[in-house]
Each structure stands twice: as C-alpha cells, then as structure tokens.
Amino acid sequence: MASNGAATTGPSAEQVLGLALAEMEYKVEMFNKLTRTCFDKCVEKRYKEAELHMGENSCFDRCTSKYFLVTNLVGHLLSPNRPPM
C-alpha cells in the first residue's frame, strides 16, 4: 500500500499503444528477415517454375523452424526473468 493513500495505476493508454506498436514493428522486421534469409538460402536463383519444388519447400520449412527456434531461445536467454545459471 502506498503511504500517501494514492492508488497506483497501470500504464497509460498511450504507453500501451506505444508498446503494441513497437511489438508490431518487431514482428514485421522479424518476418521480413526470416523471409529474406530463408528465400536466399532455399530458392534457386534461376526460376524454372512458378511454384516451389519439393526440395525448396522442405528447405523453407526447416529454415523457418530453425529461425523461430533460435529467436525464441535467444529471447529466453536475454529475458530478465531468466533464473541464474
């Protein structure tokens, strides 16, 4: 309890909106990096077909999975709530 009798309030609507905007910008940036990285790695530079072939699909699947796994692992390791090792 506060000694002066004032109730503590949460973040303002402006702060919440700012955090939501920052999170959305982060997600867009992560999606763009993921797409660019996996596309460069998995898709042949000379387009032969309009659709991805089986090897490209498999590569893109694995690349995407690894990208999210590493991103989540790094986020967890940098988390302030992480217990000490």
Buried (B, 14 or more C-beta within 10 A) or exposed (E): EEEEEEEEEEEEEEEEEEEEEEEEEEEEEEEEEBEEEBEEEBBEEEEEEEEBEEEBEEBBEEBBEEBEEEEEEEEEEEEEEEEEE
